Amino acid sequence: YKAQPVDRNSHPQLYRMIEELAQKADLPMPAVYIIPQEQPNAFATGRNPENAAVAVTQGILKVLDERQLRGVIAHELAHIQNRDILTQTIVTTVVSALSMMAQFAMFIPFGGGDRDSNPLVALVVLITAPIAATMLQAAISRTREYEADRVGAEISGEPEQLAGALQRIEKAAQQIPMNVSETAMRSTSHMFPVNPFSGGRFMSLFSSHPETEERVDKLMHMSRTGEYLFD
């Protein structure tokens, strides 16, 4: 994403905001980056809290007000606190392994006989295993997004501001493209609070993100009652 590192001197307001929220979350100060993209969005990465980074686009600094931006930053810090980057790395590795095993199944003899004795079974495995693995990966990703919303809202103290930010980011994602390769789209879309490549709606079982409307409803309920309702 060609993100550029920033510090307290180059972007003092953004740096202080992240520093304050990291202290509230009892996290080490992450590295801070700005992505030269006009679409408003952000992501966190790093294998653990001690080696984490938060990146925001130029667009998000223009589109969101300060309180909404705090909500998004808190959401990303929640991912770091929950070690979601490590979780997704493990899940991706497992999914890749399952897909590879499904391809190997085409060369494994079934029923103790010739490998071609039951080609239908091999074909079914080849087709269904990667689909099931992808659905599992998407389901875990959606669960982690809900949890990051909850924890992020607790860190910022303003669930309604995160809700408003998610709505504005989703609308912008449909209007302002993220100018990266197709490979980057596939491998990184799950890292953002709202899928930056969601020109339309995906089938819910394969989506890496919950529906924004559902997330907003849960956050607004949390704002009213202090309770976050998981399905």
Secondary structure as GFF3:
##gff-version 3
##sequence-region A 1 231
A	DSSP	beta_strand	4	6	.	.	.	ID=ss1
A	DSSP	alpha_helix	12	24	.	.	.	ID=ss2
A	DSSP	beta_strand	31	35	.	.	.	ID=ss3
A	DSSP	beta_strand	42	45	.	.	.	ID=ss4
A	DSSP	three_ten_helix	49	51	.	.	.	ID=ss5
A	DSSP	beta_strand	53	57	.	.	.	ID=ss6
A	DSSP	alpha_helix	58	63	.	.	.	ID=ss7
A	DSSP	alpha_helix	66	81	.	.	.	ID=ss8
A	DSSP	alpha_helix	84	104	.	.	.	ID=ss9
A	DSSP	three_ten_helix	105	107	.	.	.	ID=ss10
A	DSSP	alpha_helix	119	156	.	.	.	ID=ss11
A	DSSP	alpha_helix	159	173	.	.	.	ID=ss12
A	DSSP	alpha_helix	182	188	.	.	.	ID=ss13
A	DSSP	three_ten_helix	189	191	.	.	.	ID=ss14
A	DSSP	three_ten_helix	204	206	.	.	.	ID=ss15
A	DSSP	alpha_helix	212	225	.	.	.	ID=ss16
###
